[in-house]
Amino acid sequence: MASKKDKEKDEKEIDIFQNYLVPKQEMLNPEEKAELLKKFNITPKQLPRIKQEDAALKLLSAKKGDVVRIARRSQVAGEYYYYRIVV
């Protein structure tokens, strides 16, 4: 039976971003976060949430309060961005 440490090691070796179903995700730096909130005239509480335990966020080492930019593809709009705050 694999130990918890072995399972964590196996999870880290898999790069889920290589899968075509996983959209490109990146962390915003504090300046970009402030600019985003100002641009849309919103507070962080008004952003959609994403859990810190999400597999992609584990690879990005996201912390509570960070904002993630997710690039999505659409046949109509091409590529567009979706923002979420880590909880």
C-alpha positions as CSV (number, residue, x, y, z in Angstrom):
1,M,0.0,0.0,0.0
2,A,1.4,3.4,-1.0
3,S,2.1,5.9,1.7
4,K,0.7,9.4,1.7
5,K,4.2,10.7,0.8
6,D,4.4,8.4,-2.3
7,K,1.0,9.6,-3.5
8,E,2.0,13.2,-3.2
9,K,5.2,12.5,-5.2
10,D,3.2,10.7,-7.9
11,E,0.8,13.7,-8.1
12,K,3.6,16.2,-8.6
13,E,5.1,14.2,-11.4
14,I,2.0,14.5,-13.6
15,D,1.9,17.7,-15.5
16,I,-1.8,18.3,-16.1
17,F,-1.2,21.3,-18.2
18,Q,-0.1,19.1,-21.0
19,N,-3.7,17.8,-21.4
20,Y,-5.6,19.7,-24.0
21,L,-8.7,19.8,-21.8
22,V,-6.9,21.8,-19.1
23,P,-6.9,25.5,-19.9
24,K,-3.8,27.7,-19.5
25,Q,-3.7,29.2,-16.0
26,E,-1.4,31.8,-14.5
27,M,-1.2,33.8,-11.3
28,L,-1.6,37.6,-11.3
29,N,1.0,39.6,-9.5
30,P,-0.3,42.2,-7.0
31,E,-0.1,45.1,-9.5
32,E,-2.1,43.1,-12.1
33,K,-4.6,42.1,-9.4
34,A,-5.1,45.8,-8.4
35,E,-5.5,46.8,-12.0
36,L,-8.1,44.1,-12.6
37,L,-10.2,45.2,-9.6
38,K,-10.0,48.8,-10.6
39,K,-10.8,48.1,-14.3
40,F,-14.0,46.3,-13.4
41,N,-14.7,48.4,-10.3
42,I,-15.1,45.3,-8.1
43,T,-13.8,43.9,-4.8
44,P,-12.1,40.5,-4.4
45,K,-15.2,39.1,-2.8
46,Q,-17.1,39.7,-6.1
47,L,-14.8,37.4,-8.1
48,P,-15.7,33.8,-8.7
49,R,-14.0,31.4,-6.3
50,I,-11.7,28.4,-6.8
51,K,-10.5,26.1,-4.1
52,Q,-6.8,26.1,-3.2
53,E,-6.9,22.2,-3.4
54,D,-7.6,22.4,-7.1
55,A,-5.0,20.3,-9.0
56,A,-3.9,23.1,-11.3
57,L,-3.5,25.5,-8.4
58,K,-1.3,23.0,-6.5
59,L,1.1,23.1,-9.4
60,L,1.0,26.9,-9.4
61,S,1.6,27.1,-5.6
62,A,-1.4,29.4,-5.2
63,K,-2.2,30.9,-1.8
64,K,-5.5,32.1,-0.4
65,G,-6.3,35.5,-1.8
66,D,-4.3,35.1,-5.1
67,V,-6.1,35.7,-8.4
68,V,-5.8,33.3,-11.3
69,R,-6.2,34.2,-14.9
70,I,-7.7,31.3,-16.9
71,A,-7.5,31.4,-20.7
72,R,-10.4,29.7,-22.4
73,R,-11.1,29.1,-26.1
74,S,-14.3,29.8,-27.9
75,Q,-15.3,29.3,-31.5
76,V,-17.0,32.6,-31.4
77,A,-14.7,34.8,-29.3
78,G,-11.4,33.1,-29.9
79,E,-9.5,33.2,-26.6
80,Y,-10.9,35.0,-23.6
81,Y,-9.9,35.3,-20.0
82,Y,-11.7,34.3,-16.8
83,Y,-10.6,35.3,-13.4
84,R,-11.0,33.5,-10.1
85,I,-9.8,34.2,-6.5
86,V,-8.3,31.4,-4.5
87,V,-10.1,30.4,-1.3
